[in-house]
Amino acid sequence: MIQEVIEIGRRIYQLDHWKECHRFLVFVVRALLHAGDMRAFLAFFHENEARQTILKKNGFQAEQLTRAFFYAGSTFRERLVLIENHILFEERSFTTEWFIRLNIDQGYPIWQAKDEGPVWCAALKLAPGQRKEGLLSILMMLEDVELYQMMFWFNKNRSGEYALYIGAMQGPNVDHARDLVKDVTKRAHRYRTKNLILYMTQAVARVVGVTRIYAVSNQGYYAMNHLRSDRKLKTDFGAFWEEAGGHVTDDPRFYELPLTERRKTMEEIPTRKRAVYRKRFAFQDDVDMQIAESIKKIFRK
């Protein structure tokens, strides 16, 4: 086991940097301290050729196992079960080709805006830079700018049913972010971009067949880097999840979110705004259709 752990560590970390050398050593020590679970992890990935390919070309799942990622208070054993369940869900849901490709940082396009503006699209993608919060993400792009990411994983809930768990949501990190978001909000008929990335996540959940969506709360976030130095929130996950119709579960680290966004009826909408809402609803329907059609192409029959 130790030799394989070392080999994985060498692939993950850039050992010509001293900080990366330190991370490598911590990775190896943690693996040894939890040798039984690490052996189980390696055995799981060696059960078939597809998983072996993922571990050989990626390996970051091994790092996720040894670090306190995904949600606050996650244990080594819980992360092992989480990773295995996610892999098993993808393996049974997607074709072998895309099961592998989605786990080695190759994106799969699921949507593109049909208007004539700059290319605005979204893809399913493993985002290595966001591996602290998930095992897969929906990445929304405007040309070459990353607008929004929704990081998530698939795991079984307390009832033993597969669910989609949102680890975090991240907005644009560029100087002109506000202007970009304002522009795409107009293109979406005044539908906020962060609501759209959640809408896409709900659409993906429905297509792959899960019936529950959970999201990490402020209390459940794995780290405190969403707090400012004065301890005030930079990002209030809870407020957004509640605005989206979510509620805190028995475990305060998680919200449960609706599988489908509630739409206002025309009677609830002021007359002067109905034309905009009709265009918005048509836009959302197209998002649903494109996501369903694209994912079904890589879904196991």
Buried (B, 14 or more C-beta within 10 A) or exposed (E): BEEBBEEBBEEBBEEEEEEBBEBBEBBBEBBEEBEEBBBBBBEBBEEEEBBEBBBEBBBBBBBBBBBBBBBBEBEBEEBBBBBBBBBBBBBEBBEEEBBBBBBBEBBBEBBEBEEEEBEBBBBBBBBEEBBBBBBBBBBBBBEEBBBBBBBBBBBBBEEEEBBBBBBBBBBBEEEEEEEBBEBBBEBBBEBEBBBBBBBBBBBBBBBBEBEBBBBBBBBBBBEEEBBEEEEEEEBEBBEBBBEBEBEBBEBEBBBBBEBBBEEEEEEEBEEEEEEEBEBBBEBBEEBBEBBBEBBEEBBEE
